[in-house]
Amino acid sequence: MTPKDVAHLATHDVPQTDSSNHLNHVVFRYSLIAIVLLVAYAMGFTEQATAFFGYCLDWIGNTFGWYYMLAVTLYVIFVVGIGMSRFGRIRLGPDHSRPEFSTLSWAAMLFAAGIGGAILFFVVSEPLSHFLTPPGGSGTTEEMQRRAIVQTFMHWGISGWGVFVVMGMALAYFSYRHRLPLAIRSTLFPLLGKRIYGPIGNAVDITGVLATVFGIATALGIGVMQMNYGLNYLFGVDEGLVSQILIIIMVIVLGTMSVVSGVEKGIRRLSELNLLLVGGLVLFVLLQGPTLHLLNALVTNVGDYATAYLGLSFETYAYTPDKQSWFNSWTVFFWGFWISWAPFVGLFLARISRGRTIRQFVAGALFIPLSFVMIMMSVFGNSAIELVQSGAVELGEQALNTPQTSIYTFLEQLPGVGFTASLLTLLSIVFFVTSADSGALVLANFTYVLRDVNHDAPIRLRILWSVLIGVITIALLMAGGLKTLQSVAVITALPFSVVIFMVMISMYRALSIESEKSEARQMVSVVSGEESDWRERLTRTLDGSTRHGAASILKHSVRPALQQLASELQAHGHQASVTNRDSEEVEGGCPTLQVDFPGAPSFLYQVRPCRMRTPSFLPADDDYYLRLDVHLAEGGIGQDLNGFTRTQVIHDVLNEYQRHLQFLSQVDKNLDLANIPGGHMMTEPMDEAPSQSPQDSQPATTTPLAGPG
């Protein structure tokens, strides 16, 4: 099947006449071509490819190990600094938006999507490996055990989540607050401006797609080995490539069913089930072991991690060359793995975090999964080390030689192994189904141009990417097994790590401008407009609580007010226009007043009808009513124009216009105003020429200007 055929399949049900909702052909096709070429090389020249990928992995570790350590540490410093700064109050969405998911559901999806089933592969094997072959040299048994757990925390802790949070924060901010497409290129708008719609933006998105594909394939490749062993352990299923292929097919089928259900149903429920199963398994191990000792050890491990974090973040083993191989195989691999997952997890975090403040997002996404990981790794790791010290020699040997088997051998040492092994196998399957379905959703959104960033790509495209993930994983397993997958993931992470630095610079520029704009708005006094009879005002307010009343206000007050203002501004020599964006909610569309300034962001005042369920306290006969929300260039401001007269609308627009002028007059002259979140950010539809109509990803038609009155 050629890329052209696949593209046709993916968009079979997407009208190509729609200039907004369509496949991003450049990103999709060239990503697919690169994937096909890489997989074909790995399968057609297996020995040569394995040797080449292994050489590249060693070269990256020896040459860029220092860079990975420095980069990941800077990512963490950046997100913590942003979260604690004045920028932390900014919402990832309009000011009036609120979180879509409860904290528990959000936490479950953070853990399931960000960690994936790989944690089950390493939860016993990694602490034992660090204990038996310590990177830091010999010492007392107690010292080696404490260092082993801390090193495991290091690989699974805040460092990896700092990478995810950078991408998630930037994607959510630029997409949900500034209405840019939900794509990696959008995060670079302050740096590149309209060039994100050209070859540079395409290259950035293609890099993100490749990193995501091979990161997910690596996780599935790791997990399928453990699932294969678990099914062999429980049911005698043969271990080998054939069984692993069948398991991948099963995971992809289940993942496809979940991704079709969407985030709200399939992915959320599977993530909550994941959290419940993990909690039950950890509690069982805690209660069956030396409970009090394990709890004390957990507290000690957390303190050790907090104390050792800074030193380990910069440890490259420069003075111990004999540890360089360990460093490349463990730390460099994990840092590359987290970076390769950053586009995938970042977009998924953005997708589930709309409406939260940056501070809430940073604190939650950094520390909620970290808490889960530390509890799980400490309980399982300390228990496994205690068993090895007590004579379970086989468990230690498996951790070093066949890590996928170690957790089952560990459970054999505890009562009820039949039940716990079955629970573990079920958990492995659910974990990897969650990774597969969220990965397919993310890849579909990366390669599709969405009219509304609050929606997801078509089901056909999600199914297609789900199938492609399975095919790629199978092909790479056939080509060289786990080593090939690990190598490819780390290799693709290197160029994307540079993109993340660009995202950080871009994000800081955008937040700095928004902060100055917020300060400028506070310096302009608010003028409310004419005073009218309070009974008349009450009547207008109540009429506006129905969808028919809102449509009337939009038609008779809002649209004429914007047209009148535009006409007056034109008379004074300003470049002002009123455009309409088609809307299913109201006849006549959504009006937008735009005033352009040479070399500076345009002023935008847009009114968007928002369907709301009618609360019981409103005297409305309709099932829903329409809020007439005001959106500026930087997003919604929580203003509802229901009940406003034409004069009041004019004064409200003038208040915002004065604030915009105040912002332009006091903004830092060293900042590049051409590429900041402003009018331009709502003017370019993805994959369209810059000359298209100036409405955020929907076609717009210019409304003839009406005269005053």
ZIRA-V131761 format. One record per residue. N is the residue number from 1. SS is DSSP state (alpha for helix, beta for strand, coil for the rest). PHI is phi as a letter, one per 20 degrees, with the letter a starting at -180 (NA if undefined). PSI is psi as a letter, one per 30 degrees, with the letter a starting at -180 (none if undefined). Layout:
n: {N;N}
ss: {SS;SS}
phi: {PHI;PHI}
psi: {PSI;PSI}
//
This chain:
n: {1;2;3;4;5;6;7;8;9;10;11;12;13;14;15;16;17;18;19;20;21;22;23;24;25;26;27;28;29;30;31;32;33;34;35;36;37;38;39;40;41;42;43;44;45;46;47;48;49;50;51;52;53;54;55;56;57;58;59;60;61;62;63;64;65;66;67;68;69;70;71;72;73;74;75;76;77;78;79;80;81;82;83;84;85;86;87;88;89;90;91;92;93;94;95;96;97;98;99;100;101;102;103;104;105;106;107;108;109;110;111;112;113;114;115;116;117;118;119;120;121;122;123;124;125;126;127;128;129;130;131;132;133;134;135;136;137;138;139;140;141;142;143;144;145;146;147;148;149;150;151;152;153;154;155;156;157;158;159;160;161;162;163;164;165;166;167;168;169;170;171;172;173;174;175;176;177;178;179;180;181;182;183;184;185;186;187;188;189;190;191;192;193;194;195;196;197;198;199;200;201;202;203;204;205;206;207;208;209;210;211;212;213;214;215;216;217;218;219;220;221;222;223;224;225;226;227;228;229;230;231;232;233;234;235;236;237;238;239;240;241;242;243;244;245;246;247;248;249;250;251;252;253;254;255;256;257;258;259;260;261;262;263;264;265;266;267;268;269;270;271;272;273;274;275;276;277;278;279;280;281;282;283;284;285;286;287;288;289;290;291;292;293;294;295;296;297;298;299;300;301;302;303;304;305;306;307;308;309;310;311;312;313;314;315;316;317;318;319;320;321;322;323;324;325;326;327;328;329;330;331;332;333;334;335;336;337;338;339;340;341;342;343;344;345;346;347;348;349;350;351;352;353;354;355;356;357;358;359;360;361;362;363;364;365;366;367;368;369;370;371;372;373;374;375;376;377;378;379;380;381;382;383;384;385;386;387;388;389;390;391;392;393;394;395;396;397;398;399;400;401;402;403;404;405;406;407;408;409;410;411;412;413;414;415;416;417;418;419;420;421;422;423;424;425;426;427;428;429;430;431;432;433;434;435;436;437;438;439;440;441;442;443;444;445;446;447;448;449;450;451;452;453;454;455;456;457;458;459;460;461;462;463;464;465;466;467;468;469;470;471;472;473;474;475;476;477;478;479;480;481;482;483;484;485;486;487;488;489;490;491;492;493;494;495;496;497;498;499;500;501;502;503;504;505;506;507;508;509;510;511;512;513;514;515;516;517;518;519;520;521;522;523;524;525;526;527;528;529;530;531;532;533;534;535;536;537;538;539;540;541;542;543;544;545;546;547;548;549;550;551;552;553;554;555;556;557;558;559;560;561;562;563;564;565;566;567;568;569;570;571;572;573;574;575;576;577;578;579;580;581;582;583;584;585;586;587;588;589;590;591;592;593;594;595;596;597;598;599;600;601;602;603;604;605;606;607;608;609;610;611;612;613;614;615;616;617;618;619;620;621;622;623;624;625;626;627;628;629;630;631;632;633;634;635;636;637;638;639;640;641;642;643;644;645;646;647;648;649;650;651;652;653;654;655;656;657;658;659;660;661;662;663;664;665;666;667;668;669;670;671;672;673;674;675;676;677;678;679;680;681;682;683;684;685;686;687;688;689;690;691;692;693;694;695;696;697;698;699;700;701;702;703;704;705;706;707;708;709}
ss: {coil;coil;alpha;alpha;alpha;alpha;alpha;alpha;alpha;alpha;coil;coil;coil;coil;coil;coil;coil;coil;coil;coil;coil;beta;beta;coil;alpha;alpha;alpha;alpha;alpha;alpha;alpha;alpha;alpha;alpha;alpha;alpha;alpha;alpha;alpha;alpha;alpha;alpha;alpha;alpha;coil;alpha;alpha;alpha;alpha;alpha;alpha;alpha;alpha;alpha;alpha;alpha;alpha;alpha;alpha;alpha;alpha;alpha;alpha;alpha;alpha;alpha;alpha;alpha;alpha;alpha;alpha;alpha;alpha;alpha;alpha;alpha;alpha;alpha;alpha;alpha;alpha;alpha;alpha;alpha;coil;alpha;alpha;alpha;alpha;coil;beta;coil;coil;coil;coil;coil;coil;coil;coil;coil;coil;coil;alpha;alpha;alpha;alpha;alpha;alpha;alpha;alpha;alpha;alpha;alpha;alpha;alpha;coil;coil;alpha;alpha;alpha;alpha;alpha;coil;coil;alpha;alpha;alpha;alpha;alpha;alpha;alpha;alpha;coil;coil;coil;coil;coil;coil;coil;coil;alpha;alpha;alpha;alpha;alpha;alpha;alpha;alpha;alpha;alpha;alpha;alpha;alpha;alpha;alpha;alpha;coil;alpha;alpha;alpha;alpha;alpha;alpha;alpha;alpha;alpha;alpha;alpha;alpha;alpha;alpha;alpha;alpha;alpha;alpha;alpha;alpha;coil;coil;coil;coil;coil;coil;alpha;alpha;alpha;alpha;alpha;alpha;alpha;alpha;alpha;alpha;alpha;alpha;alpha;alpha;coil;alpha;alpha;alpha;alpha;alpha;alpha;alpha;alpha;alpha;alpha;alpha;alpha;alpha;alpha;alpha;alpha;alpha;alpha;alpha;alpha;alpha;alpha;alpha;alpha;alpha;alpha;alpha;alpha;alpha;alpha;alpha;alpha;alpha;alpha;alpha;alpha;alpha;coil;coil;coil;coil;coil;alpha;alpha;alpha;alpha;alpha;alpha;alpha;alpha;alpha;alpha;alpha;alpha;alpha;alpha;alpha;alpha;alpha;alpha;alpha;alpha;alpha;coil;alpha;alpha;alpha;alpha;alpha;alpha;alpha;alpha;alpha;alpha;alpha;alpha;alpha;alpha;alpha;alpha;alpha;alpha;alpha;alpha;alpha;alpha;alpha;alpha;alpha;alpha;coil;coil;alpha;alpha;alpha;alpha;alpha;alpha;alpha;alpha;alpha;alpha;alpha;alpha;alpha;alpha;alpha;alpha;alpha;alpha;alpha;alpha;alpha;alpha;alpha;coil;coil;coil;coil;coil;coil;coil;alpha;alpha;alpha;alpha;alpha;alpha;alpha;alpha;alpha;alpha;alpha;alpha;alpha;alpha;alpha;alpha;alpha;alpha;alpha;alpha;alpha;alpha;alpha;alpha;alpha;alpha;alpha;alpha;alpha;alpha;alpha;alpha;coil;coil;coil;coil;beta;alpha;alpha;alpha;alpha;alpha;alpha;alpha;alpha;alpha;alpha;alpha;alpha;alpha;alpha;alpha;alpha;alpha;alpha;alpha;alpha;alpha;alpha;alpha;alpha;alpha;alpha;alpha;alpha;alpha;alpha;alpha;alpha;coil;coil;coil;alpha;alpha;alpha;alpha;alpha;alpha;alpha;alpha;alpha;coil;alpha;alpha;alpha;alpha;alpha;alpha;alpha;alpha;alpha;alpha;coil;coil;coil;coil;alpha;alpha;alpha;alpha;alpha;alpha;alpha;alpha;alpha;alpha;alpha;alpha;alpha;alpha;alpha;alpha;alpha;alpha;alpha;alpha;alpha;alpha;alpha;alpha;alpha;alpha;alpha;alpha;alpha;alpha;coil;beta;beta;coil;coil;coil;coil;coil;coil;coil;coil;coil;alpha;alpha;alpha;alpha;alpha;alpha;alpha;alpha;alpha;alpha;alpha;alpha;alpha;alpha;alpha;alpha;alpha;alpha;alpha;alpha;alpha;alpha;coil;alpha;alpha;alpha;alpha;alpha;alpha;alpha;alpha;alpha;alpha;alpha;alpha;alpha;alpha;alpha;alpha;alpha;alpha;alpha;alpha;alpha;alpha;alpha;alpha;alpha;alpha;alpha;alpha;alpha;alpha;alpha;alpha;alpha;alpha;alpha;alpha;alpha;alpha;alpha;alpha;alpha;coil;coil;coil;coil;coil;coil;coil;coil;coil;coil;coil;alpha;alpha;alpha;alpha;alpha;alpha;alpha;alpha;alpha;alpha;coil;coil;coil;alpha;alpha;alpha;alpha;alpha;alpha;alpha;alpha;alpha;alpha;alpha;alpha;alpha;alpha;alpha;alpha;alpha;alpha;alpha;alpha;alpha;alpha;alpha;alpha;alpha;coil;coil;coil;beta;beta;beta;beta;beta;beta;beta;coil;coil;coil;coil;coil;coil;coil;coil;beta;beta;beta;beta;beta;beta;beta;beta;coil;coil;beta;beta;beta;beta;beta;beta;beta;beta;beta;beta;beta;beta;beta;beta;coil;coil;coil;coil;coil;coil;coil;coil;coil;coil;beta;beta;beta;beta;beta;beta;beta;beta;beta;coil;coil;beta;beta;beta;beta;beta;beta;coil;coil;coil;coil;coil;alpha;alpha;alpha;alpha;alpha;alpha;alpha;alpha;alpha;alpha;alpha;alpha;alpha;alpha;alpha;alpha;alpha;alpha;alpha;alpha;alpha;coil;coil;coil;coil;coil;coil;alpha;alpha;alpha;coil;coil;coil;alpha;alpha;alpha;alpha;coil;coil;coil;coil;coil;coil;coil;coil;coil;coil;coil;coil;coil;coil;coil;coil;coil;beta;beta;beta;coil;coil;coil;coil;coil;coil;coil}
phi: {NA;e;g;f;f;f;f;f;f;f;d;g;d;d;f;f;f;f;e;d;e;a;f;e;f;f;f;f;f;f;f;f;f;f;f;f;f;f;f;f;f;f;e;f;c;g;f;f;f;f;f;f;f;f;f;f;f;f;f;f;f;f;e;d;g;f;f;g;f;f;f;f;f;f;g;f;g;f;f;f;f;f;f;e;e;f;f;f;f;f;e;e;q;g;g;e;f;c;g;e;d;f;f;f;f;f;f;f;f;g;f;f;f;f;e;m;f;f;f;f;f;d;f;d;f;f;g;f;f;f;f;e;c;f;f;e;n;e;r;f;g;f;f;f;f;f;f;f;f;f;f;f;g;f;f;d;e;f;f;f;f;f;f;f;f;g;f;f;f;f;f;f;f;f;e;e;e;d;m;f;g;f;b;f;g;f;f;d;g;f;e;d;m;f;f;f;e;d;g;f;f;f;f;f;f;f;g;f;f;f;f;f;g;f;f;f;f;f;f;f;f;f;f;f;f;f;f;f;f;f;f;f;f;e;c;m;f;f;e;q;f;f;f;f;f;f;f;f;f;f;f;f;f;f;f;f;f;f;f;f;f;n;f;f;d;f;f;f;f;f;f;f;f;g;f;f;f;f;g;f;f;f;f;f;f;f;f;e;e;f;g;f;f;f;f;f;f;g;f;f;f;f;f;f;f;f;f;e;g;f;f;f;f;d;e;d;l;f;e;c;g;f;e;f;f;f;g;f;f;d;f;f;f;f;f;f;f;f;f;f;e;g;f;f;f;g;f;f;f;f;f;d;d;g;n;e;f;g;f;f;f;f;f;f;f;e;d;f;f;g;f;g;f;f;f;f;f;f;f;f;f;f;f;f;f;f;f;f;f;e;o;e;f;g;f;f;f;f;g;e;d;c;g;f;e;f;f;f;f;f;f;f;f;d;f;m;f;f;f;f;f;f;f;f;f;f;f;f;f;f;g;f;f;f;f;f;f;f;f;f;f;f;f;f;f;f;d;c;e;d;f;c;f;e;d;d;f;g;f;g;f;f;f;g;f;f;f;f;g;f;f;f;f;f;f;f;f;f;f;r;m;f;f;f;f;f;f;f;f;f;f;f;f;g;f;f;f;f;g;f;f;f;f;f;f;f;f;f;f;f;f;f;f;f;f;f;f;f;f;f;f;f;e;d;f;e;d;e;n;f;e;c;g;f;f;f;f;f;f;f;f;f;f;f;e;d;f;f;f;f;f;f;f;f;f;e;d;f;f;f;f;f;f;f;f;f;f;f;f;f;f;e;n;e;e;c;b;d;c;d;d;g;b;f;e;c;f;n;n;d;e;c;e;c;c;e;c;f;m;b;f;f;e;c;c;d;d;d;f;c;f;c;f;f;f;f;e;e;f;c;e;e;f;b;c;d;e;d;f;e;c;e;f;e;o;f;d;n;e;d;e;g;n;e;e;f;f;f;f;g;f;f;f;f;g;f;f;f;f;f;f;f;f;f;f;d;f;g;f;e;e;e;f;f;c;d;g;b;g;f;f;d;d;d;f;f;m;d;f;g;e;f;f;e;c;g;j;c;f;c;c;f;e;g;f;e;f;g;p}
psi: {k;l;e;e;e;e;e;e;e;e;g;e;g;j;k;f;f;j;f;e;j;l;k;j;e;e;e;e;e;e;e;e;e;e;e;e;e;e;e;e;e;e;e;f;i;e;e;e;e;e;e;e;e;e;e;e;e;e;e;e;e;e;e;g;e;e;e;e;e;e;e;e;e;e;e;e;e;e;e;e;e;e;e;f;a;f;f;f;f;k;k;i;a;l;f;f;l;l;k;e;l;l;e;e;e;e;e;e;e;e;e;e;e;e;e;a;f;f;e;f;e;f;f;e;e;e;e;e;e;f;e;e;i;k;f;g;a;l;a;l;e;e;e;e;e;e;e;e;e;e;e;e;e;e;f;g;b;f;e;e;f;e;e;e;e;e;e;e;e;e;e;e;e;f;e;f;e;g;g;l;k;i;l;e;e;e;f;g;e;f;e;f;b;f;f;f;g;a;e;e;e;e;e;e;e;e;e;e;e;e;e;e;e;f;e;e;e;e;e;e;e;e;e;e;e;e;e;e;e;e;e;e;e;e;g;g;k;k;k;l;e;e;e;e;e;e;e;e;e;e;e;e;e;e;e;e;e;e;f;e;f;l;e;e;d;e;e;e;e;e;e;e;e;e;e;e;e;e;e;e;e;e;e;e;e;e;f;f;a;i;e;e;e;e;e;e;e;e;e;e;e;e;e;e;e;e;e;f;e;e;e;f;f;g;j;g;h;f;g;i;f;f;g;e;e;e;e;e;f;d;e;e;e;e;e;e;e;e;e;f;f;e;e;e;e;e;e;e;e;e;e;g;g;k;f;l;l;e;e;e;e;e;e;e;f;e;f;e;e;e;e;e;e;e;e;e;e;e;e;e;e;e;e;e;e;e;e;e;f;f;g;i;e;e;e;e;e;e;e;e;e;i;f;f;f;e;e;e;e;e;f;f;f;l;l;h;e;e;e;e;e;e;e;e;e;e;e;e;e;e;e;f;e;e;e;e;e;e;e;e;e;e;e;e;e;e;g;k;j;k;e;j;f;f;l;l;l;l;e;e;e;e;e;e;e;e;e;e;e;e;e;e;e;e;e;e;e;e;f;g;a;e;e;e;e;e;e;e;e;e;e;f;f;e;e;f;e;e;e;e;e;e;e;e;e;e;e;e;e;e;e;e;e;e;e;e;e;e;e;e;e;f;f;k;l;k;k;f;a;l;k;l;k;f;e;e;e;e;e;e;e;e;e;f;g;l;e;e;e;e;e;e;e;e;e;f;e;e;e;e;e;e;e;e;e;e;e;e;e;e;f;g;g;l;i;k;l;k;l;k;k;k;k;f;e;k;k;f;a;j;k;k;k;k;j;k;k;k;g;l;k;l;k;k;j;k;k;j;k;j;k;k;k;j;l;f;f;k;i;k;f;l;f;l;l;k;k;i;k;k;k;a;e;g;a;k;g;g;k;k;g;k;f;k;l;e;e;e;e;e;e;e;e;e;e;e;e;e;e;e;e;e;e;e;f;f;l;k;f;f;k;j;f;f;h;l;j;a;e;f;f;g;f;j;k;k;g;l;k;f;g;l;k;h;k;j;g;k;k;l;k;k;k;k;k;l;l;l;none}
//
